[in-house]
Amino acid sequence: GVWRQTRALLFKNCLIKCRTKKSSVQEVLFPLFFLFWLILMSMMHPHRKYGEVANTNLGPLDTSVLVNFVIGYTPPTRMAREIMKKVAFDNFEDGIITEEYLSEEELQEASAFKPSNFVGVVFTDAMSYQLRFPDSVAMSSIYTESR
């Protein structure tokens, strides 16, 4: 019954493998080649390991630098308003002046008139943003996620 059928199927598969040696060798060597390639690539680009940073007290924030400080943001969505409200009032007693602009062009025009104390925030989506300083753009580092 079952044992005879299994033995016949095994014998048939062995005959096929012996007759098609090239494809049989490829079936074995290609995965080994790709495994070797992956190991070689991982050895060439090792993962960076960052040490632990001890907790330290940074001291009080010097708010005298932030006198008449203006943060402009665009686009004026509900989420952006909530984020800017938290930035302005949760961390500072007097609050920081926030201004919303309808477009990025309006934000750039406003930064031209207030270059010394103006920072622009452009929300690209609900979870990411770009900071705009006079005559420059500061983007977040791509390596912050790995830390």
N, CA, C and O atoms as CSV, one atom per row, in Angstrom:
chain,resi,resn,atom,element,x,y,z
A,1,GLY,N,N,0.757,-1.171,0.000
A,1,GLY,CA,C,0.000,0.000,0.000
A,1,GLY,C,C,0.821,1.270,0.000
A,1,GLY,O,O,1.481,1.610,-0.982
A,2,VAL,N,N,0.766,1.954,1.109
A,2,VAL,CA,C,1.329,3.293,1.221
A,2,VAL,C,C,2.851,3.231,1.139
A,2,VAL,O,O,3.472,4.077,0.495
A,3,TRP,N,N,3.451,2.239,1.784
A,3,TRP,CA,C,4.915,2.141,1.762
A,3,TRP,C,C,5.422,1.908,0.337
A,3,TRP,O,O,6.439,2.488,-0.044
A,4,ARG,N,N,4.753,1.087,-0.449
A,4,ARG,CA,C,5.164,0.825,-1.821
A,4,ARG,C,C,5.051,2.086,-2.678
A,4,ARG,O,O,5.939,2.377,-3.479
A,5,GLN,N,N,3.967,2.827,-2.507
A,5,GLN,CA,C,3.792,4.070,-3.270
A,5,GLN,C,C,4.861,5.095,-2.888
A,5,GLN,O,O,5.412,5.760,-3.766
A,6,THR,N,N,5.162,5.232,-1.606
A,6,THR,CA,C,6.170,6.179,-1.144
A,6,THR,C,C,7.536,5.797,-1.692
A,6,THR,O,O,8.273,6.663,-2.165
A,7,ARG,N,N,7.889,4.510,-1.638
A,7,ARG,CA,C,9.165,4.035,-2.154
A,7,ARG,C,C,9.273,4.264,-3.660
A,7,ARG,O,O,10.332,4.648,-4.156
A,8,ALA,N,N,8.182,4.031,-4.387
A,8,ALA,CA,C,8.187,4.242,-5.842
A,8,ALA,C,C,8.350,5.735,-6.168
A,8,ALA,O,O,9.072,6.092,-7.098
A,9,LEU,N,N,7.681,6.599,-5.403
A,9,LEU,CA,C,7.800,8.039,-5.627
A,9,LEU,C,C,9.204,8.531,-5.309
A,9,LEU,O,O,9.740,9.373,-6.029
A,10,LEU,N,N,9.804,8.020,-4.245
A,10,LEU,CA,C,11.165,8.386,-3.892
A,10,LEU,C,C,12.153,7.935,-4.973
A,10,LEU,O,O,13.061,8.678,-5.345
A,11,PHE,N,N,11.962,6.700,-5.473
A,11,PHE,CA,C,12.816,6.191,-6.535
A,11,PHE,C,C,12.671,7.032,-7.807
A,11,PHE,O,O,13.658,7.335,-8.478
A,12,LYS,N,N,11.430,7.404,-8.128
A,12,LYS,CA,C,11.185,8.242,-9.319
A,12,LYS,C,C,11.880,9.595,-9.172
A,12,LYS,O,O,12.498,10.066,-10.126
A,13,ASN,N,N,11.795,10.227,-8.007
A,13,ASN,CA,C,12.437,11.531,-7.776
A,13,ASN,C,C,13.954,11.416,-7.844
A,13,ASN,O,O,14.619,12.319,-8.352
A,14,CYS,N,N,14.510,10.314,-7.339
A,14,CYS,CA,C,15.967,10.114,-7.440
A,14,CYS,C,C,16.401,9.956,-8.890
A,14,CYS,O,O,17.441,10.486,-9.282
A,15,LEU,N,N,15.629,9.243,-9.686
A,15,LEU,CA,C,15.946,9.105,-11.106
A,15,LEU,C,C,15.910,10.449,-11.826
A,15,LEU,O,O,16.777,10.746,-12.648
A,16,ILE,N,N,14.913,11.248,-11.514
A,16,ILE,CA,C,14.804,12.580,-12.147
A,16,ILE,C,C,15.988,13.442,-11.763
A,16,ILE,O,O,16.546,14.131,-12.616
A,17,LYS,N,N,16.387,13.422,-10.491
A,17,LYS,CA,C,17.532,14.232,-10.042
A,17,LYS,C,C,18.830,13.762,-10.705
A,17,LYS,O,O,19.677,14.577,-11.070
A,18,CYS,N,N,18.978,12.444,-10.856
A,18,CYS,CA,C,20.194,11.941,-11.502
A,18,CYS,C,C,20.235,12.287,-12.989
A,18,CYS,O,O,21.318,12.518,-13.527
A,19,ARG,N,N,19.123,12.329,-13.648
A,19,ARG,CA,C,19.078,12.617,-15.082
A,19,ARG,C,C,19.217,14.117,-15.373
A,19,ARG,O,O,19.695,14.499,-16.441
A,20,THR,N,N,18.804,14.960,-14.433
A,20,THR,CA,C,18.900,16.421,-14.639
A,20,THR,C,C,19.875,16.984,-13.613
A,20,THR,O,O,19.494,17.698,-12.686
A,21,LYS,N,N,21.153,16.639,-13.811
A,21,LYS,CA,C,22.164,17.021,-12.840
A,21,LYS,C,C,22.378,18.528,-12.778
A,21,LYS,O,O,22.612,19.071,-11.698
A,22,LYS,N,N,22.303,19.212,-13.918
A,22,LYS,CA,C,22.541,20.660,-13.946
A,22,LYS,C,C,21.502,21.395,-13.105
A,22,LYS,O,O,21.866,22.238,-12.285
A,23,SER,N,N,20.250,21.102,-13.285
A,23,SER,CA,C,19.211,21.790,-12.511
A,23,SER,C,C,19.258,21.373,-11.041
A,23,SER,O,O,18.939,22.172,-10.161
A,24,SER,N,N,19.660,20.113,-10.769
A,24,SER,CA,C,19.770,19.674,-9.378
A,24,SER,C,C,20.874,20.429,-8.655
A,24,SER,O,O,20.709,20.830,-7.503
A,25,VAL,N,N,21.999,20.620,-9.332
A,25,VAL,CA,C,23.106,21.370,-8.728
A,25,VAL,C,C,22.707,22.822,-8.520
A,25,VAL,O,O,23.057,23.424,-7.504
A,26,GLN,N,N,21.976,23.391,-9.476
A,26,GLN,CA,C,21.525,24.780,-9.339
A,26,GLN,C,C,20.567,24.930,-8.155
A,26,GLN,O,O,20.614,25.936,-7.446
A,27,GLU,N,N,19.712,23.953,-7.941
A,27,GLU,CA,C,18.771,24.014,-6.817
A,27,GLU,C,C,19.504,24.065,-5.477
A,27,GLU,O,O,19.011,24.660,-4.518
A,28,VAL,N,N,20.665,23.449,-5.414
A,28,VAL,CA,C,21.422,23.432,-4.171
A,28,VAL,C,C,22.340,24.643,-4.062
A,28,VAL,O,O,22.440,25.248,-2.995
A,29,LEU,N,N,23.014,25.005,-5.162
A,29,LEU,CA,C,24.048,26.038,-5.092
A,29,LEU,C,C,23.506,27.464,-5.079
A,29,LEU,O,O,24.100,28.326,-4.431
A,30,PHE,N,N,22.407,27.745,-5.766
A,30,PHE,CA,C,21.880,29.117,-5.776
A,30,PHE,C,C,21.500,29.611,-4.379
A,30,PHE,O,O,21.892,30.721,-4.018
A,31,PRO,N,N,20.765,28.856,-3.587
A,31,PRO,CA,C,20.492,29.343,-2.226
A,31,PRO,C,C,21.755,29.527,-1.393
A,31,PRO,O,O,21.847,30.466,-0.603
A,32,LEU,N,N,22.740,28.625,-1.568
A,32,LEU,CA,C,23.999,28.786,-0.840
A,32,LEU,C,C,24.745,30.038,-1.290
A,32,LEU,O,O,25.328,30.747,-0.470
A,33,PHE,N,N,24.725,30.308,-2.593
A,33,PHE,CA,C,25.364,31.512,-3.119
A,33,PHE,C,C,24.715,32.764,-2.544
A,33,PHE,O,O,25.418,33.678,-2.113
A,34,PHE,N,N,23.383,32.822,-2.531
A,34,PHE,CA,C,22.690,33.997,-2.010
A,34,PHE,C,C,22.894,34.136,-0.501
A,34,PHE,O,O,22.994,35.253,0.007
A,35,LEU,N,N,22.955,33.030,0.206
A,35,LEU,CA,C,23.244,33.087,1.634
A,35,LEU,C,C,24.639,33.641,1.876
A,35,LEU,O,O,24.826,34.485,2.752
A,36,PHE,N,N,25.631,33.173,1.103
A,36,PHE,CA,C,26.983,33.704,1.206
A,36,PHE,C,C,26.998,35.201,0.899
A,36,PHE,O,O,27.667,35.965,1.594
A,37,TRP,N,N,26.276,35.624,-0.125
A,37,TRP,CA,C,26.211,37.032,-0.526
A,37,TRP,C,C,25.611,37.890,0.599
A,37,TRP,O,O,26.120,38.975,0.881
A,38,LEU,N,N,24.552,37.421,1.233
A,38,LEU,CA,C,23.932,38.161,2.343
A,38,LEU,C,C,24.883,38.283,3.530
A,38,LEU,O,O,24.979,39.341,4.154
A,39,ILE,N,N,25.580,37.199,3.835
A,39,ILE,CA,C,26.540,37.241,4.942
A,39,ILE,C,C,27.663,38.218,4.630
A,39,ILE,O,O,28.076,38.991,5.495
A,40,LEU,N,N,28.158,38.187,3.399
A,40,LEU,CA,C,29.223,39.099,2.992
A,40,LEU,C,C,28.772,40.555,3.080
A,40,LEU,O,O,29.525,41.404,3.557
A,41,MET,N,N,27.559,40.853,2.627
A,41,MET,CA,C,27.039,42.225,2.684
A,41,MET,C,C,26.836,42.676,4.136
A,41,MET,O,O,27.109,43.830,4.464
A,42,SER,N,N,26.370,41.801,4.986
A,42,SER,CA,C,26.178,42.194,6.388
A,42,SER,C,C,27.516,42.424,7.089
A,42,SER,O,O,27.599,43.235,8.011
A,43,MET,N,N,28.557,41.720,6.663
A,43,MET,CA,C,29.874,41.939,7.250
A,43,MET,C,C,30.490,43.245,6.755
A,43,MET,O,O,31.249,43.885,7.483
A,44,MET,N,N,30.171,43.642,5.529
A,44,MET,CA,C,30.712,44.885,4.981
A,44,MET,C,C,30.045,46.106,5.596
A,44,MET,O,O,30.674,47.158,5.707
A,45,HIS,N,N,28.779,45.987,6.000
A,45,HIS,CA,C,28.029,47.102,6.578
A,45,HIS,C,C,27.490,46.678,7.945
A,45,HIS,O,O,26.308,46.357,8.068
A,46,PRO,N,N,28.335,46.674,8.962
A,46,PRO,CA,C,27.864,46.228,10.283
A,46,PRO,C,C,26.890,47.238,10.889
A,46,PRO,O,O,26.896,48.422,10.554
A,47,HIS,N,N,26.064,46.731,11.780
A,47,HIS,CA,C,25.107,47.590,12.475
A,47,HIS,C,C,25.845,48.448,13.496
A,47,HIS,O,O,26.783,47.992,14.150
A,48,ARG,N,N,25.411,49.679,13.618
A,48,ARG,CA,C,26.001,50.566,14.619
A,48,ARG,C,C,25.302,50.340,15.945
A,48,ARG,O,O,24.076,50.260,16.018
A,49,LYS,N,N,26.091,50.241,16.969
A,49,LYS,CA,C,25.527,50.074,18.306
A,49,LYS,C,C,25.868,51.320,19.110
A,49,LYS,O,O,27.030,51.718,19.196
A,50,TYR,N,N,24.857,51.925,19.690
A,50,TYR,CA,C,25.034,53.122,20.487
A,50,TYR,C,C,24.988,52.756,21.954
A,50,TYR,O,O,24.161,51.955,22.389
A,51,GLY,N,N,25.879,53.348,22.699
A,51,GLY,CA,C,25.910,53.094,24.130
A,51,GLY,C,C,24.775,53.799,24.846
A,51,GLY,O,O,24.115,54.680,24.294
A,52,GLU,N,N,24.567,53.397,26.068
A,52,GLU,CA,C,23.511,53.987,26.874
A,52,GLU,C,C,23.927,55.375,27.333
A,52,GLU,O,O,25.080,55.599,27.703
A,53,VAL,N,N,22.989,56.293,27.305
A,53,VAL,CA,C,23.242,57.660,27.747
A,53,VAL,C,C,22.643,57.818,29.136
A,53,VAL,O,O,21.465,57.533,29.351
A,54,ALA,N,N,23.446,58.265,30.055
A,54,ALA,CA,C,22.978,58.423,31.432
A,54,ALA,C,C,22.020,59.604,31.534
A,54,ALA,O,O,22.144,60.579,30.792
A,55,ASN,N,N,21.065,59.514,32.454
A,55,ASN,CA,C,20.143,60.607,32.698
A,55,ASN,C,C,20.875,61.738,33.408
A,55,ASN,O,O,21.544,61.519,34.418
A,56,THR,N,N,20.745,62.941,32.877
A,56,THR,CA,C,21.372,64.098,33.511
A,56,THR,C,C,20.366,65.228,33.586
A,56,THR,O,O,19.469,65.338,32.751
A,57,ASN,N,N,20.525,66.049,34.580
A,57,ASN,CA,C,19.671,67.209,34.730
A,57,ASN,C,C,20.244,68.335,33.877
A,57,ASN,O,O,21.376,68.766,34.092
A,58,LEU,N,N,19.476,68.802,32.923
A,58,LEU,CA,C,19.951,69.856,32.028
A,58,LEU,C,C,19.775,71.244,32.606
A,58,LEU,O,O,20.241,72.221,32.020
A,59,GLY,N,N,19.120,71.348,33.730
A,59,GLY,CA,C,18.925,72.651,34.350
A,59,GLY,C,C,17.727,73.370,33.754
A,59,GLY,O,O,17.096,72.878,32.818
A,60,PRO,N,N,17.418,74.547,34.306
A,60,PRO,CA,C,16.261,75.288,33.797
A,60,PRO,C,C,16.552,75.884,32.416
A,60,PRO,O,O,17.695,76.180,32.067
A,61,LEU,N,N,15.487,76.043,31.657
A,61,LEU,CA,C,15.587,76.630,30.324
A,61,LEU,C,C,15.721,78.143,30.449
A,61,LEU,O,O,14.975,78.778,31.194
A,62,ASP,N,N,16.662,78.711,29.726
A,62,ASP,CA,C,16.864,80.158,29.732
A,62,ASP,C,C,15.852,80.778,28.765
A,62,ASP,O,O,16.054,80.768,27.550
A,63,THR,N,N,14.764,81.317,29.317
A,63,THR,CA,C,13.702,81.868,28.473
A,63,THR,C,C,13.988,83.286,28.020
A,63,THR,O,O,13.216,83.836,27.235
A,64,SER,N,N,15.071,83.900,28.485
A,64,SER,CA,C,15.377,85.267,28.053
A,64,SER,C,C,15.739,85.310,26.570
A,64,SER,O,O,15.588,86.344,25.920
A,65,VAL,N,N,16.213,84.196,26.041
A,65,VAL,CA,C,16.557,84.131,24.619
A,65,VAL,C,C,15.300,84.132,23.764
A,65,VAL,O,O,15.337,84.533,22.600
A,66,LEU,N,N,14.189,83.685,24.334
A,66,LEU,CA,C,12.962,83.508,23.576
A,66,LEU,C,C,12.009,84.699,23.665
A,66,LEU,O,O,10.825,84.562,23.357
A,67,VAL,N,N,12.502,85.852,24.077
A,67,VAL,CA,C,11.662,87.043,24.137
A,67,VAL,C,C,11.331,87.483,22.716
A,67,VAL,O,O,12.221,87.581,21.871
A,68,ASN,N,N,10.069,87.744,22.454
A,68,ASN,CA,C,9.567,88.137,21.137
A,68,ASN,C,C,9.897,87.105,20.062
A,68,ASN,O,O,10.115,87.458,18.903
A,69,PHE,N,N,9.931,85.863,20.439
A,69,PHE,CA,C,10.214,84.778,19.506
A,69,PHE,C,C,8.923,84.390,18.800
A,69,PHE,O,O,7.886,84.230,19.444
A,70,VAL,N,N,8.979,84.237,17.479
A,70,VAL,CA,C,7.784,83.943,16.683
A,70,VAL,C,C,7.989,82.620,15.944
A,70,VAL,O,O,9.017,82.403,15.301
A,71,ILE,N,N,6.995,81.750,16.048
A,71,ILE,CA,C,7.011,80.498,15.285
A,71,ILE,C,C,5.832,80.542,14.324
A,71,ILE,O,O,4.675,80.600,14.739
A,72,GLY,N,N,6.145,80.514,13.044
A,72,GLY,CA,C,5.105,80.454,12.024
A,72,GLY,C,C,4.961,79.039,11.518
A,72,GLY,O,O,5.955,78.322,11.408
A,73,TYR,N,N,3.733,78.613,11.203
A,73,TYR,CA,C,3.545,77.251,10.721
A,73,TYR,C,C,2.521,77.209,9.600
A,73,TYR,O,O,1.642,78.064,9.496
A,74,THR,N,N,2.659,76.200,8.775
A,74,THR,CA,C,1.749,75.960,7.666
A,74,THR,C,C,1.725,74.461,7.396
A,74,THR,O,O,2.720,73.796,7.683
A,75,PRO,N,N,0.691,73.912,6.883
A,75,PRO,CA,C,-0.661,74.406,6.660
A,75,PRO,C,C,-1.451,74.436,7.963
A,75,PRO,O,O,-1.170,73.661,8.878
A,76,PRO,N,N,-2.426,75.317,8.053
A,76,PRO,CA,C,-3.178,75.457,9.312
A,76,PRO,C,C,-4.240,74.369,9.465
A,76,PRO,O,O,-5.430,74.637,9.304
A,77,THR,N,N,-3.821,73.161,9.770
A,77,THR,CA,C,-4.757,72.065,10.001
A,77,THR,C,C,-5.047,71.949,11.493
A,77,THR,O,O,-4.393,72.594,12.313
A,78,ARG,N,N,-6.020,71.133,11.832
A,78,ARG,CA,C,-6.399,70.947,13.228
A,78,ARG,C,C,-5.239,70.337,14.018
A,78,ARG,O,O,-4.952,70.766,15.136
A,79,MET,N,N,-4.576,69.339,13.435
A,79,MET,CA,C,-3.458,68.683,14.117
A,79,MET,C,C,-2.297,69.656,14.320
A,79,MET,O,O,-1.671,69.664,15.380
A,80,ALA,N,N,-2.008,70.478,13.306
A,80,ALA,CA,C,-0.915,71.456,13.424
A,80,ALA,C,C,-1.232,72.480,14.507
A,80,ALA,O,O,-0.344,72.876,15.263
A,81,ARG,N,N,-2.473,72.907,14.588
A,81,ARG,CA,C,-2.858,73.876,15.628
A,81,ARG,C,C,-2.671,73.276,17.024
A,81,ARG,O,O,-2.176,73.949,17.928
A,82,GLU,N,N,-3.068,72.010,17.200
A,82,GLU,CA,C,-2.913,71.366,18.502
A,82,GLU,C,C,-1.436,71.239,18.885
A,82,GLU,O,O,-1.061,71.487,20.031
A,83,ILE,N,N,-0.617,70.858,17.933
A,83,ILE,CA,C,0.815,70.705,18.204
A,83,ILE,C,C,1.426,72.051,18.567
A,83,ILE,O,O,2.186,72.139,19.532
A,84,MET,N,N,1.115,73.093,17.821
A,84,MET,CA,C,1.687,74.413,18.083
A,84,MET,C,C,1.168,74.990,19.389
A,84,MET,O,O,1.885,75.728,20.065
A,85,LYS,N,N,-0.063,74.668,19.754
A,85,LYS,CA,C,-0.599,75.125,21.042
A,85,LYS,C,C,0.190,74.484,22.187
A,85,LYS,O,O,0.525,75.154,23.164
A,86,LYS,N,N,0.487,73.188,22.065
A,86,LYS,CA,C,1.291,72.511,23.086
A,86,LYS,C,C,2.691,73.107,23.158
A,86,LYS,O,O,3.225,73.307,24.248
A,87,VAL,N,N,3.284,73.390,22.010
A,87,VAL,CA,C,4.632,73.970,21.984
A,87,VAL,C,C,4.632,75.333,22.659
A,87,VAL,O,O,5.538,75.645,23.432
A,88,ALA,N,N,3.628,76.141,22.373
A,88,ALA,CA,C,3.609,77.519,22.864
A,88,ALA,C,C,3.323,77.627,24.354
A,88,ALA,O,O,3.946,78.444,25.031
A,89,PHE,N,N,2.410,76.838,24.883
A,89,PHE,CA,C,1.945,77.080,26.246
A,89,PHE,C,C,2.329,76.015,27.259
A,89,PHE,O,O,2.357,76.318,28.452
A,90,ASP,N,N,2.623,74.798,26.859
A,90,ASP,CA,C,2.929,73.758,27.838
A,90,ASP,C,C,4.336,73.897,28.410
A,90,ASP,O,O,4.572,73.500,29.551
A,91,ASN,N,N,5.260,74.443,27.658
A,91,ASN,CA,C,6.652,74.493,28.101
A,91,ASN,C,C,7.103,75.860,28.596
A,91,ASN,O,O,8.156,75.964,29.225
A,92,PHE,N,N,6.338,76.903,28.328
A,92,PHE,CA,C,6.755,78.258,28.670
A,92,PHE,C,C,5.632,78.961,29.409
A,92,PHE,O,O,4.457,78.801,29.077
A,93,GLU,N,N,6.006,79.747,30.419
A,93,GLU,CA,C,5.000,80.427,31.239
A,93,GLU,C,C,4.248,81.480,30.435
A,93,GLU,O,O,3.018,81.529,30.462
A,94,ASP,N,N,4.995,82.329,29.714
A,94,ASP,CA,C,4.352,83.413,28.971
A,94,ASP,C,C,3.841,82.947,27.616
A,94,ASP,O,O,2.992,83.606,27.016
A,95,GLY,N,N,4.334,81.849,27.140
A,95,GLY,CA,C,3.945,81.371,25.827
A,95,GLY,C,C,4.798,81.988,24.738
A,95,GLY,O,O,5.384,83.055,24.920
A,96,ILE,N,N,4.861,81.327,23.635
A,96,ILE,CA,C,5.589,81.807,22.464
A,96,ILE,C,C,4.547,82.235,21.444
A,96,ILE,O,O,3.480,81.627,21.357
A,97,ILE,N,N,4.839,83.258,20.684
A,97,ILE,CA,C,3.906,83.741,19.674
A,97,ILE,C,C,3.917,82.765,18.501
A,97,ILE,O,O,4.966,82.490,17.921
A,98,THR,N,N,2.737,82.245,18.160
A,98,THR,CA,C,2.621,81.369,17.000
A,98,THR,C,C,1.705,82.040,15.982
A,98,THR,O,O,0.687,82.636,16.333
A,99,GLU,N,N,2.085,81.929,14.731
A,99,GLU,CA,C,1.290,82.490,13.643
A,99,GLU,C,C,1.090,81.422,12.594
A,99,GLU,O,O,2.027,80.708,12.237
A,100,GLU,N,N,-0.134,81.312,12.098
A,100,GLU,CA,C,-0.378,80.325,11.057
A,100,GLU,C,C,-0.467,81.011,9.700
A,100,GLU,O,O,-0.967,82.129,9.576
A,101,TYR,N,N,0.029,80.315,8.696
A,101,TYR,CA,C,0.043,80.833,7.334
A,101,TYR,C,C,-0.634,79.823,6.417
A,101,TYR,O,O,-0.540,78.613,6.627
A,102,LEU,N,N,-1.306,80.329,5.413
A,102,LEU,CA,C,-2.066,79.458,4.520
A,102,LEU,C,C,-1.177,78.659,3.576
A,102,LEU,O,O,-1.538,77.554,3.172
A,103,SER,N,N,-0.016,79.211,3.221
A,103,SER,CA,C,0.860,78.510,2.281
A,103,SER,C,C,2.312,78.691,2.695
A,103,SER,O,O,2.640,79.525,3.538
A,104,GLU,N,N,3.163,77.897,2.085
A,104,GLU,CA,C,4.589,77.969,2.373
A,104,GLU,C,C,5.190,79.274,1.850
A,104,GLU,O,O,6.150,79.792,2.422
A,105,GLU,N,N,4.628,79.802,0.768
A,105,GLU,CA,C,5.115,81.075,0.216
A,105,GLU,C,C,4.873,82.215,1.197
A,105,GLU,O,O,5.745,83.064,1.386
A,106,GLU,N,N,3.687,82.245,1.831
A,106,GLU,CA,C,3.402,83.276,2.836
A,106,GLU,C,C,4.358,83.149,4.015
A,106,GLU,O,O,4.801,84.155,4.570
A,107,LEU,N,N,4.675,81.920,4.398
A,107,LEU,CA,C,5.609,81.686,5.489
A,107,LEU,C,C,6.992,82.218,5.131
A,107,LEU,O,O,7.657,82.807,5.984
A,108,GLN,N,N,7.436,82.030,3.912
A,108,GLN,CA,C,8.741,82.524,3.483
A,108,GLN,C,C,8.774,84.046,3.435
A,108,GLN,O,O,9.780,84.656,3.797
A,109,GLU,N,N,7.675,84.667,2.989
A,109,GLU,CA,C,7.604,86.136,2.981
A,109,GLU,C,C,7.682,86.683,4.402
A,109,GLU,O,O,8.367,87.677,4.645
A,110,ALA,N,N,6.990,86.045,5.342
A,110,ALA,CA,C,7.011,86.503,6.733
A,110,ALA,C,C,8.404,86.346,7.327
A,110,ALA,O,O,8.837,87.186,8.116
A,111,SER,N,N,9.108,85.285,6.959
A,111,SER,CA,C,10.456,85.091,7.500
A,111,SER,C,C,11.427,86.111,6.937
A,111,SER,O,O,12.450,86.395,7.560
A,112,ALA,N,N,11.129,86.670,5.772
A,112,ALA,CA,C,11.998,87.705,5.205
A,112,ALA,C,C,11.874,89.005,5.995
A,112,ALA,O,O,12.841,89.759,6.099
A,113,PHE,N,N,10.683,89.277,6.558
A,113,PHE,CA,C,10.480,90.512,7.322
A,113,PHE,C,C,10.933,90.385,8.772
A,113,PHE,O,O,11.248,91.395,9.402
A,114,LYS,N,N,10.974,89.165,9.317
A,114,LYS,CA,C,11.369,88.959,10.714
A,114,LYS,C,C,12.524,87.962,10.771
A,114,LYS,O,O,12.355,86.875,11.324
A,115,PRO,N,N,13.674,88.289,10.227
A,115,PRO,CA,C,14.734,87.282,10.120
A,115,PRO,C,C,15.393,86.890,11.431
A,115,PRO,O,O,15.855,85.755,11.553
A,116,SER,N,N,15.457,87.770,12.410
A,116,SER,CA,C,16.242,87.460,13.608
A,116,SER,C,C,15.497,86.582,14.608
A,116,SER,O,O,16.123,85.780,15.301
A,117,ASN,N,N,14.185,86.714,14.700
A,117,ASN,CA,C,13.465,85.992,15.744
A,117,ASN,C,C,12.334,85.132,15.191
A,117,ASN,O,O,11.336,84.914,15.878
A,118,PHE,N,N,12.471,84.643,13.967
A,118,PHE,CA,C,11.397,83.895,13.324
A,118,PHE,C,C,11.887,82.506,12.926
A,118,PHE,O,O,12.972,82.347,12.368
A,119,VAL,N,N,11.069,81.517,13.223
A,119,VAL,CA,C,11.320,80.143,12.768
A,119,VAL,C,C,10.030,79.628,12.153
A,119,VAL,O,O,8.951,79.778,12.726
A,120,GLY,N,N,10.150,79.021,10.983
A,120,GLY,CA,C,8.992,78.454,10.309
A,120,GLY,C,C,8.945,76.949,10.482
A,120,GLY,O,O,9.978,76.280,10.528
A,121,VAL,N,N,7.721,76.422,10.578
A,121,VAL,CA,C,7.515,74.980,10.671
A,121,VAL,C,C,6.553,74.601,9.562
A,121,VAL,O,O,5.423,75.087,9.514
A,122,VAL,N,N,7.005,73.729,8.669
A,122,VAL,CA,C,6.161,73.256,7.570
A,122,VAL,C,C,5.816,71.802,7.857
A,122,VAL,O,O,6.690,70.935,7.844
A,123,PHE,N,N,4.532,71.536,8.118
A,123,PHE,CA,C,4.076,70.174,8.369
A,123,PHE,C,C,3.848,69.491,7.026
A,123,PHE,O,O,2.969,69.888,6.262
A,124,THR,N,N,4.645,68.461,6.743
A,124,THR,CA,C,4.493,67.758,5.471
A,124,THR,C,C,3.363,66.744,5.529
A,124,THR,O,O,2.691,66.511,4.525
A,125,ASP,N,N,3.146,66.142,6.684
A,125,ASP,CA,C,1.974,65.298,6.942
A,125,ASP,C,C,1.724,65.306,8.445
A,125,ASP,O,O,2.309,66.114,9.166
A,126,ALA,N,N,0.868,64.420,8.920
A,126,ALA,CA,C,0.494,64.462,10.339
A,126,ALA,C,C,1.647,64.110,11.275
A,126,ALA,O,O,1.606,64.461,12.454
A,127,MET,N,N,2.673,63.423,10.774
A,127,MET,CA,C,3.733,62.948,11.648
A,127,MET,C,C,5.114,63.522,11.340
A,127,MET,O,O,6.062,63.201,12.056
A,128,SER,N,N,5.274,64.349,10.321
A,128,SER,CA,C,6.605,64.871,10.005
A,128,SER,C,C,6.528,66.348,9.642
A,128,SER,O,O,5.482,66.854,9.237
A,129,TYR,N,N,7.664,67.025,9.797
A,129,TYR,CA,C,7.723,68.457,9.561
A,129,TYR,C,C,9.137,68.847,9.169
A,129,TYR,O,O,10.079,68.066,9.308
A,130,GLN,N,N,9.266,70.081,8.673
A,130,GLN,CA,C,10.565,70.668,8.373
A,130,GLN,C,C,10.635,72.023,9.058
A,130,GLN,O,O,9.660,72.774,9.076
A,131,LEU,N,N,11.794,72.324,9.619
A,131,LEU,CA,C,12.014,73.635,10.230
A,131,LEU,C,C,12.632,74.552,9.193
A,131,LEU,O,O,13.540,74.152,8.464
A,132,ARG,N,N,12.147,75.773,9.126
A,132,ARG,CA,C,12.683,76.749,8.173
A,132,ARG,C,C,13.228,77.937,8.957
A,132,ARG,O,O,12.484,78.654,9.628
A,133,PHE,N,N,14.529,78.129,8.858
A,133,PHE,CA,C,15.190,79.280,9.440
A,133,PHE,C,C,15.459,80.267,8.318
A,133,PHE,O,O,15.405,79.883,7.150
A,134,PRO,N,N,15.746,81.517,8.626
A,134,PRO,CA,C,16.041,82.477,7.555
A,134,PRO,C,C,17.189,81.977,6.684
A,134,PRO,O,O,18.276,81.693,7.187
A,135,ASP,N,N,16.950,81.870,5.390
A,135,ASP,CA,C,17.914,81.461,4.368
A,135,ASP,C,C,18.397,80.026,4.522
A,135,ASP,O,O,19.462,79.700,3.999
A,136,SER,N,N,17.669,79.152,5.213
A,136,SER,CA,C,18.109,77.759,5.308
A,136,SER,C,C,16.932,76.860,5.657
A,136,SER,O,O,15.881,77.317,6.107
A,137,VAL,N,N,17.142,75.574,5.436
A,137,VAL,CA,C,16.159,74.556,5.792
A,137,VAL,C,C,16.863,73.525,6.647
A,137,VAL,O,O,17.919,73.022,6.265
A,138,ALA,N,N,16.298,73.202,7.793
A,138,ALA,CA,C,16.876,72.171,8.662
A,138,ALA,C,C,15.942,70.976,8.661
A,138,ALA,O,O,14.765,71.094,9.002
A,139,MET,N,N,16.472,69.830,8.277
A,139,MET,CA,C,15.666,68.609,8.254
A,139,MET,C,C,16.157,67.674,9.347
A,139,MET,O,O,17.319,67.732,9.750
A,140,SER,N,N,15.268,66.814,9.823
A,140,SER,CA,C,15.665,65.887,10.867
A,140,SER,C,C,16.629,64.859,10.317
A,140,SER,O,O,16.606,64.538,9.129
A,141,SER,N,N,17.473,64.350,11.188
A,141,SER,CA,C,18.479,63.371,10.775
A,141,SER,C,C,17.820,62.042,10.485
A,141,SER,O,O,16.876,61.655,11.175
A,142,ILE,N,N,18.300,61.339,9.478
A,142,ILE,CA,C,17.724,60.038,9.163
A,142,ILE,C,C,18.184,58.964,10.124
A,142,ILE,O,O,17.643,57.859,10.130
A,143,TYR,N,N,19.189,59.282,10.946
A,143,TYR,CA,C,19.717,58.289,11.857
A,143,TYR,C,C,19.048,58.331,13.226
A,143,TYR,O,O,19.405,57.533,14.093
A,144,THR,N,N,18.105,59.217,13.451
A,144,THR,CA,C,17.495,59.294,14.767
A,144,THR,C,C,16.645,58.070,15.070
A,144,THR,O,O,16.491,57.706,16.236
A,145,GLU,N,N,16.081,57.416,14.034
A,145,GLU,CA,C,15.259,56.251,14.285
A,145,GLU,C,C,16.085,55.086,14.802
A,145,GLU,O,O,15.595,54.300,15.612
A,146,SER,N,N,17.331,54.957,14.351
A,146,SER,CA,C,18.139,53.821,14.775
A,146,SER,C,C,18.622,53.993,16.213
A,146,SER,O,O,18.999,53.007,16.846
A,147,ARG,N,N,18.624,55.210,16.747
A,147,ARG,CA,C,19.080,55.415,18.111
A,147,ARG,C,C,17.986,55.018,19.052
A,147,ARG,O,O,18.154,55.109,20.268
